[in-house]
């Protein structure tokens, strides 16, 4: 049985340490998870959200929405997720 995790994100005051804040909520239903993310977008300082489907031995991003300029990197370590600004490539 899958669970769905909504992670809304935005810039943190402590950018040197964490970069962005992440707010996580768990749901049993994909539609509930998406609606939660959309509601969070109306809060000041929220740049976007991702919805992750989590199974017993897998995870997958099933929905995401954010400002196009705010590309994100999603990482997981033992089913602990983090959304951070994506690194920018630079020419050397």
N, CA, C and O atoms as CSV, one atom per row, in Angstrom:
chain,resi,resn,atom,element,x,y,z
A,1,UNK,N,N,0.846,-1.187,0.000
A,1,UNK,CA,C,0.000,0.000,0.000
A,1,UNK,C,C,0.883,1.238,0.000
A,1,UNK,O,O,1.843,1.320,0.766
A,2,UNK,N,N,0.566,2.187,-0.844
A,2,UNK,CA,C,1.346,3.415,-0.971
A,2,UNK,C,C,0.818,4.497,-0.048
A,2,UNK,O,O,-0.367,4.540,0.282
A,3,UNK,N,N,1.730,5.371,0.358
A,3,UNK,CA,C,1.392,6.603,1.051
A,3,UNK,C,C,1.877,7.739,0.174
A,3,UNK,O,O,2.762,7.552,-0.660
A,4,UNK,N,N,1.303,8.911,0.357
A,4,UNK,CA,C,1.689,10.076,-0.423
A,4,UNK,C,C,2.167,11.159,0.532
A,4,UNK,O,O,1.530,11.432,1.550
A,5,UNK,N,N,3.282,11.765,0.196
A,5,UNK,CA,C,3.884,12.800,1.025
A,5,UNK,C,C,3.898,14.097,0.226
A,5,UNK,O,O,4.415,14.136,-0.891
A,6,UNK,N,N,3.335,15.151,0.792
A,6,UNK,CA,C,3.394,16.480,0.182
A,6,UNK,C,C,4.493,17.259,0.886
A,6,UNK,O,O,4.504,17.375,2.112
A,7,UNK,N,N,5.413,17.790,0.098
A,7,UNK,CA,C,6.479,18.627,0.652
A,7,UNK,C,C,6.366,19.989,-0.011
A,7,UNK,O,O,6.595,20.126,-1.212
A,8,UNK,N,N,6.012,20.995,0.777
A,8,UNK,CA,C,6.030,22.364,0.270
A,8,UNK,C,C,7.359,22.974,0.696
A,8,UNK,O,O,7.931,22.580,1.712
A,9,UNK,N,N,7.849,23.938,-0.084
A,9,UNK,CA,C,9.188,24.456,0.187
A,9,UNK,C,C,9.285,25.927,-0.156
A,9,UNK,O,O,8.493,26.457,-0.935
A,10,UNK,N,N,10.278,26.579,0.445
A,10,UNK,CA,C,10.543,27.987,0.205
A,10,UNK,C,C,11.888,28.351,0.790
A,10,UNK,O,O,12.527,27.516,1.430
A,11,UNK,N,N,12.332,29.581,0.584
A,11,UNK,CA,C,13.657,29.984,1.071
A,11,UNK,C,C,13.687,30.084,2.592
A,11,UNK,O,O,12.711,30.483,3.228
A,12,UNK,N,N,14.817,29.716,3.149
A,12,UNK,CA,C,15.003,29.765,4.596
A,12,UNK,C,C,15.788,31.008,4.980
A,12,UNK,O,O,16.585,31.516,4.191
A,13,UNK,N,N,15.561,31.498,6.196
A,13,UNK,CA,C,16.367,32.610,6.696
A,13,UNK,C,C,17.818,32.184,6.891
A,13,UNK,O,O,18.735,33.000,6.793
A,14,UNK,N,N,18.014,30.893,7.168
A,14,UNK,CA,C,19.345,30.353,7.423
A,14,UNK,C,C,19.845,29.629,6.169
A,14,UNK,O,O,20.075,28.420,6.187
A,15,UNK,N,N,20.009,30.392,5.077
A,15,UNK,CA,C,20.367,29.797,3.789
A,15,UNK,C,C,21.737,29.136,3.837
A,15,UNK,O,O,21.955,28.144,3.142
A,16,UNK,N,N,22.660,29.649,4.627
A,16,UNK,CA,C,24.004,29.061,4.679
A,16,UNK,C,C,23.959,27.620,5.187
A,16,UNK,O,O,24.779,26.794,4.785
A,17,UNK,N,N,23.013,27.320,6.060
A,17,UNK,CA,C,22.940,25.981,6.641
A,17,UNK,C,C,22.015,25.061,5.858
A,17,UNK,O,O,22.406,23.948,5.507
A,18,UNK,N,N,20.809,25.503,5.583
A,18,UNK,CA,C,19.815,24.600,5.016
A,18,UNK,C,C,19.334,24.958,3.631
A,18,UNK,O,O,18.818,24.087,2.931
A,19,UNK,N,N,19.476,26.180,3.207
A,19,UNK,CA,C,18.995,26.569,1.890
A,19,UNK,C,C,17.510,26.870,1.874
A,19,UNK,O,O,17.124,28.028,1.712
A,20,UNK,N,N,16.671,25.867,2.036
A,20,UNK,CA,C,15.229,26.030,2.007
A,20,UNK,C,C,14.598,25.316,3.187
A,20,UNK,O,O,15.181,24.400,3.766
A,21,UNK,N,N,13.385,25.755,3.534
A,21,UNK,CA,C,12.604,25.020,4.526
A,21,UNK,C,C,11.737,24.020,3.787
A,21,UNK,O,O,11.361,24.241,2.636
A,22,UNK,N,N,11.423,22.925,4.448
A,22,UNK,CA,C,10.537,21.893,3.897
A,22,UNK,C,C,9.441,21.624,4.905
A,22,UNK,O,O,9.716,21.444,6.092
A,23,UNK,N,N,8.199,21.595,4.444
A,23,UNK,CA,C,7.062,21.235,5.297
A,23,UNK,C,C,6.458,19.959,4.721
A,23,UNK,O,O,6.039,19.936,3.564
A,24,UNK,N,N,6.412,18.904,5.520
A,24,UNK,CA,C,5.970,17.604,5.039
A,24,UNK,C,C,4.662,17.179,5.697
A,24,UNK,O,O,4.464,17.373,6.896
A,25,UNK,N,N,3.768,16.591,4.888
A,25,UNK,CA,C,2.528,16.011,5.403
A,25,UNK,C,C,2.273,14.705,4.670
A,25,UNK,O,O,2.546,14.597,3.475
A,26,UNK,N,N,1.745,13.705,5.388
A,26,UNK,CA,C,1.456,12.388,4.800
A,26,UNK,C,C,-0.048,12.221,4.570
A,26,UNK,O,O,-0.878,12.696,5.344
A,27,UNK,N,N,-0.367,11.517,3.458
A,27,UNK,CA,C,-1.763,11.267,3.093
A,27,UNK,C,C,-1.904,9.842,2.569
A,27,UNK,O,O,-0.936,9.238,2.107
A,28,UNK,N,N,-3.121,9.318,2.647
A,28,UNK,CA,C,-3.431,8.007,2.076
A,28,UNK,C,C,-3.916,8.130,0.634
A,28,UNK,O,O,-3.923,7.143,-0.101
A,29,UNK,N,N,-4.316,9.319,0.229
A,29,UNK,CA,C,-4.945,9.537,-1.082
A,29,UNK,C,C,-4.135,10.569,-1.879
A,29,UNK,O,O,-3.765,11.616,-1.347
A,30,UNK,N,N,-3.863,10.273,-3.149
A,30,UNK,CA,C,-3.107,11.181,-4.006
A,30,UNK,C,C,-3.805,12.531,-4.156
A,30,UNK,O,O,-3.147,13.570,-4.093
A,31,UNK,N,N,-5.118,12.536,-4.353
A,31,UNK,CA,C,-5.839,13.801,-4.529
A,31,UNK,C,C,-5.743,14.683,-3.294
A,31,UNK,O,O,-5.604,15.900,-3.419
A,32,UNK,N,N,-5.816,14.094,-2.102
A,32,UNK,CA,C,-5.671,14.880,-0.869
A,32,UNK,C,C,-4.280,15.501,-0.800
A,32,UNK,O,O,-4.137,16.653,-0.388
A,33,UNK,N,N,-3.259,14.752,-1.197
A,33,UNK,CA,C,-1.883,15.254,-1.166
A,33,UNK,C,C,-1.715,16.417,-2.138
A,33,UNK,O,O,-1.090,17.422,-1.796
A,34,UNK,N,N,-2.266,16.293,-3.348
A,34,UNK,CA,C,-2.182,17.379,-4.327
A,34,UNK,C,C,-2.913,18.627,-3.840
A,34,UNK,O,O,-2.400,19.738,-3.973
A,35,UNK,N,N,-4.105,18.452,-3.278
A,35,UNK,CA,C,-4.874,19.602,-2.781
A,35,UNK,C,C,-4.127,20.318,-1.671
A,35,UNK,O,O,-4.148,21.547,-1.606
A,36,UNK,N,N,-3.471,19.573,-0.802
A,36,UNK,CA,C,-2.686,20.180,0.279
A,36,UNK,C,C,-1.579,21.050,-0.315
A,36,UNK,O,O,-1.373,22.181,0.126
A,37,UNK,N,N,-0.872,20.530,-1.307
A,37,UNK,CA,C,0.191,21.297,-1.947
A,37,UNK,C,C,-0.329,22.569,-2.577
A,37,UNK,O,O,0.293,23.624,-2.454
A,38,UNK,N,N,-1.454,22.485,-3.247
A,38,UNK,CA,C,-2.029,23.678,-3.886
A,38,UNK,C,C,-2.458,24.718,-2.866
A,38,UNK,O,O,-2.310,25.918,-3.097
A,39,UNK,N,N,-2.995,24.257,-1.730
A,39,UNK,CA,C,-3.377,25.202,-0.670
A,39,UNK,C,C,-2.141,25.893,-0.099
A,39,UNK,O,O,-2.191,27.079,0.225
A,40,UNK,N,N,-1.034,25.164,0.027
A,40,UNK,CA,C,0.188,25.739,0.587
A,40,UNK,C,C,0.758,26.847,-0.298
A,40,UNK,O,O,1.418,27.759,0.199
A,41,UNK,N,N,0.506,26.773,-1.609
A,41,UNK,CA,C,1.043,27.783,-2.527
A,41,UNK,C,C,0.546,29.188,-2.223
A,41,UNK,O,O,1.205,30.167,-2.573
A,42,UNK,N,N,-0.605,29.295,-1.576
A,42,UNK,CA,C,-1.147,30.618,-1.269
A,42,UNK,C,C,-0.474,31.265,-0.059
A,42,UNK,O,O,-0.726,32.435,0.228
A,43,UNK,N,N,0.368,30.531,0.647
A,43,UNK,CA,C,1.048,31.090,1.818
A,43,UNK,C,C,2.304,31.838,1.384
A,43,UNK,O,O,3.065,31.337,0.556
A,44,UNK,N,N,2.533,33.033,1.933
A,44,UNK,CA,C,3.721,33.806,1.574
A,44,UNK,C,C,5.001,33.013,1.841
A,44,UNK,O,O,5.121,32.335,2.861
A,45,UNK,N,N,5.945,33.107,0.920
A,45,UNK,CA,C,7.225,32.430,1.084
A,45,UNK,C,C,7.250,31.000,0.578
A,45,UNK,O,O,8.291,30.345,0.639
A,46,UNK,N,N,6.119,30.497,0.077
A,46,UNK,CA,C,6.074,29.143,-0.464
A,46,UNK,C,C,6.325,29.222,-1.961
A,46,UNK,O,O,5.587,29.890,-2.685
A,47,UNK,N,N,7.370,28.536,-2.427
A,47,UNK,CA,C,7.730,28.575,-3.845
A,47,UNK,C,C,7.095,27.445,-4.645
A,47,UNK,O,O,6.918,27.574,-5.857
A,48,UNK,N,N,6.750,26.344,-3.992
A,48,UNK,CA,C,6.187,25.222,-4.728
A,48,UNK,C,C,5.982,24.025,-3.823
A,48,UNK,O,O,6.143,24.102,-2.605
A,49,UNK,N,N,5.619,22.910,-4.455
A,49,UNK,CA,C,5.433,21.663,-3.701
A,49,UNK,C,C,5.743,20.473,-4.593
A,49,UNK,O,O,5.734,20.583,-5.819
A,50,UNK,N,N,6.015,19.346,-3.972
A,50,UNK,CA,C,6.143,18.061,-4.666
A,50,UNK,C,C,5.304,17.047,-3.900
A,50,UNK,O,O,5.150,17.139,-2.682
A,51,UNK,N,N,4.764,16.075,-4.639
A,51,UNK,CA,C,4.049,14.959,-4.025
A,51,UNK,C,C,4.832,13.701,-4.362
A,51,UNK,O,O,5.107,13.421,-5.529
A,52,UNK,N,N,5.183,12.953,-3.339
A,52,UNK,CA,C,5.969,11.734,-3.495
A,52,UNK,C,C,5.112,10.540,-3.105
A,52,UNK,O,O,4.500,10.520,-2.037
A,53,UNK,N,N,5.077,9.542,-3.988
A,53,UNK,CA,C,4.415,8.274,-3.647
A,53,UNK,C,C,5.483,7.379,-3.027
A,53,UNK,O,O,6.544,7.161,-3.610
A,54,UNK,N,N,5.189,6.873,-1.853
A,54,UNK,CA,C,6.142,6.039,-1.125
A,54,UNK,C,C,5.541,4.657,-0.899
A,54,UNK,O,O,4.469,4.521,-0.308
A,55,UNK,N,N,6.236,3.651,-1.370
A,55,UNK,CA,C,5.837,2.266,-1.138
A,55,UNK,C,C,6.797,1.602,-0.168
A,55,UNK,O,O,7.635,2.266,0.442
A,56,UNK,N,N,6.674,0.308,-0.029
A,56,UNK,CA,C,7.527,-0.413,0.920
A,56,UNK,C,C,9.004,-0.328,0.547
A,56,UNK,O,O,9.860,-0.215,1.424
A,57,UNK,N,N,9.305,-0.382,-0.752
A,57,UNK,CA,C,10.708,-0.363,-1.170
A,57,UNK,C,C,10.957,0.570,-2.364
A,57,UNK,O,O,11.907,0.363,-3.120
A,58,UNK,N,N,10.114,1.591,-2.536
A,58,UNK,CA,C,10.310,2.537,-3.631
A,58,UNK,C,C,9.740,3.895,-3.254
A,58,UNK,O,O,8.949,4.018,-2.319
A,59,UNK,N,N,10.157,4.909,-3.996
A,59,UNK,CA,C,9.538,6.227,-3.924
A,59,UNK,C,C,9.616,6.852,-5.307
A,59,UNK,O,O,10.545,6.585,-6.069
A,60,UNK,N,N,8.620,7.699,-5.628
A,60,UNK,CA,C,8.549,8.316,-6.938
A,60,UNK,C,C,7.808,9.647,-6.828
A,60,UNK,O,O,6.814,9.746,-6.109
A,61,UNK,N,N,8.286,10.664,-7.534
A,61,UNK,CA,C,7.607,11.956,-7.571
A,61,UNK,C,C,6.434,11.828,-8.540
A,61,UNK,O,O,6.626,11.524,-9.718
A,62,UNK,N,N,5.217,12.061,-8.042
A,62,UNK,CA,C,4.019,11.903,-8.875
A,62,UNK,C,C,3.370,13.237,-9.238
A,62,UNK,O,O,2.509,13.273,-10.117
A,63,UNK,N,N,3.757,14.328,-8.591
A,63,UNK,CA,C,3.223,15.648,-8.923
A,63,UNK,C,C,4.175,16.694,-8.372
A,63,UNK,O,O,4.754,16.514,-7.301
A,64,UNK,N,N,4.336,17.778,-9.100
A,64,UNK,CA,C,5.137,18.898,-8.600
A,64,UNK,C,C,4.676,20.173,-9.270
A,64,UNK,O,O,4.234,20.170,-10.419
A,65,UNK,N,N,4.787,21.254,-8.535
A,65,UNK,CA,C,4.385,22.546,-9.065
A,65,UNK,C,C,5.195,23.619,-8.361
A,65,UNK,O,O,5.336,23.603,-7.139
A,66,UNK,N,N,5.718,24.537,-9.129
A,66,UNK,CA,C,6.476,25.638,-8.567
A,66,UNK,C,C,6.804,26.634,-9.650
A,66,UNK,O,O,6.566,26.383,-10.832
A,67,UNK,N,N,7.343,27.751,-9.254
A,67,UNK,CA,C,7.746,28.762,-10.221
A,67,UNK,C,C,8.867,28.190,-11.085
A,67,UNK,O,O,9.780,27.559,-10.554
A,68,UNK,N,N,8.823,28.394,-12.404
A,68,UNK,CA,C,9.838,27.817,-13.290
A,68,UNK,C,C,11.264,28.203,-12.935
A,68,UNK,O,O,12.189,27.431,-13.185
A,69,UNK,N,N,11.458,29.371,-12.362
A,69,UNK,CA,C,12.810,29.805,-11.995
A,69,UNK,C,C,13.338,29.050,-10.779
A,69,UNK,O,O,14.528,29.130,-10.478
A,70,UNK,N,N,12.487,28.332,-10.087
A,70,UNK,CA,C,12.892,27.639,-8.859
A,70,UNK,C,C,13.023,26.146,-9.093
A,70,UNK,O,O,12.209,25.362,-8.607
A,71,UNK,N,N,14.045,25.754,-9.834
A,71,UNK,CA,C,14.305,24.348,-10.073
A,71,UNK,C,C,14.778,23.717,-8.767
A,71,UNK,O,O,15.524,24.328,-8.002
A,72,UNK,N,N,14.332,22.481,-8.524
A,72,UNK,CA,C,14.634,21.858,-7.247
A,72,UNK,C,C,15.344,20.523,-7.434
A,72,UNK,O,O,15.281,19.899,-8.493
A,73,UNK,N,N,16.010,20.116,-6.383
A,73,UNK,CA,C,16.647,18.811,-6.300
A,73,UNK,C,C,15.975,18.067,-5.152
A,73,UNK,O,O,15.889,18.584,-4.038
A,74,UNK,N,N,15.500,16.853,-5.424
A,74,UNK,CA,C,14.824,16.060,-4.403
A,74,UNK,C,C,15.721,14.880,-4.065
A,74,UNK,O,O,16.098,14.104,-4.943
A,75,UNK,N,N,16.060,14.751,-2.789
A,75,UNK,CA,C,16.917,13.647,-2.369
A,75,UNK,C,C,16.213,12.832,-1.297
A,75,UNK,O,O,15.362,13.337,-0.565
A,76,UNK,N,N,16.579,11.586,-1.223
A,76,UNK,CA,C,16.013,10.699,-0.211
A,76,UNK,C,C,17.144,9.874,0.399
A,76,UNK,O,O,17.998,9.334,-0.304
A,77,UNK,N,N,17.122,9.798,1.703
A,77,UNK,CA,C,18.065,8.963,2.417
A,77,UNK,C,C,17.262,8.151,3.416
A,77,UNK,O,O,16.807,8.669,4.436
A,78,UNK,N,N,17.096,6.876,3.112
A,78,UNK,CA,C,16.292,5.984,3.962
A,78,UNK,C,C,14.889,6.545,4.171
A,78,UNK,O,O,14.386,6.592,5.293
A,79,UNK,N,N,14.274,6.965,3.082
A,79,UNK,CA,C,12.906,7.496,3.073
A,79,UNK,C,C,12.754,8.760,3.917
A,79,UNK,O,O,11.677,9.032,4.448
A,80,UNK,N,N,13.831,9.528,4.038
A,80,UNK,CA,C,13.774,10.871,4.602
A,80,UNK,C,C,14.076,11.811,3.442
A,80,UNK,O,O,15.171,11.767,2.882
A,81,UNK,N,N,13.132,12.650,3.081
A,81,UNK,CA,C,13.224,13.450,1.861
A,81,UNK,C,C,13.637,14.876,2.165
A,81,UNK,O,O,13.374,15.409,3.243
A,82,UNK,N,N,14.297,15.485,1.176
A,82,UNK,CA,C,14.707,16.877,1.287
A,82,UNK,C,C,14.561,17.528,-0.085
A,82,UNK,O,O,14.963,16.952,-1.096
A,83,UNK,N,N,13.992,18.716,-0.118
A,83,UNK,CA,C,13.874,19.493,-1.356
A,83,UNK,C,C,14.753,20.719,-1.187
A,83,UNK,O,O,14.595,21.480,-0.233
A,84,UNK,N,N,15.681,20.906,-2.117
A,84,UNK,CA,C,16.628,22.012,-2.056
A,84,UNK,C,C,16.724,22.650,-3.436
A,84,UNK,O,O,16.330,22.036,-4.426
A,85,UNK,N,N,17.243,23.874,-3.515
A,85,UNK,CA,C,17.453,24.482,-4.834
A,85,UNK,C,C,18.413,23.612,-5.642
A,85,UNK,O,O,19.400,23.113,-5.101
A,86,UNK,N,N,18.135,23.431,-6.908
A,86,UNK,CA,C,19.029,22.662,-7.774
A,86,UNK,C,C,20.307,23.458,-8.015
A,86,UNK,O,O,20.276,24.683,-8.128
A,87,UNK,N,N,21.414,22.756,-8.092
A,87,UNK,CA,C,22.684,23.427,-8.368
A,87,UNK,C,C,22.687,23.919,-9.804
A,87,UNK,O,O,22.173,23.261,-10.709
A,88,UNK,N,N,23.280,25.096,-9.993
A,88,UNK,CA,C,23.376,25.654,-11.326
A,88,UNK,C,C,24.696,25.256,-11.952
A,88,UNK,O,O,25.735,25.241,-11.292
A,89,UNK,N,N,24.643,24.934,-13.228
A,89,UNK,CA,C,25.869,24.631,-13.954
A,89,UNK,C,C,26.550,25.927,-14.330
A,89,UNK,O,O,25.894,26.913,-14.665
A,90,UNK,N,N,27.864,25.918,-14.272
A,90,UNK,CA,C,28.604,27.108,-14.692
A,90,UNK,C,C,29.727,26.684,-15.630
A,90,UNK,O,O,30.353,25.641,-15.441
A,91,UNK,N,N,29.971,27.505,-16.639
A,91,UNK,CA,C,31.051,27.242,-17.572
A,91,UNK,C,C,32.366,27.699,-16.978
A,91,UNK,O,O,32.457,28.759,-16.360
A,92,UNK,N,N,33.369,26.887,-17.177
A,92,UNK,CA,C,34.682,27.215,-16.626
A,92,UNK,C,C,35.602,27.650,-17.745
A,92,UNK,O,O,36.764,27.973,-17.498
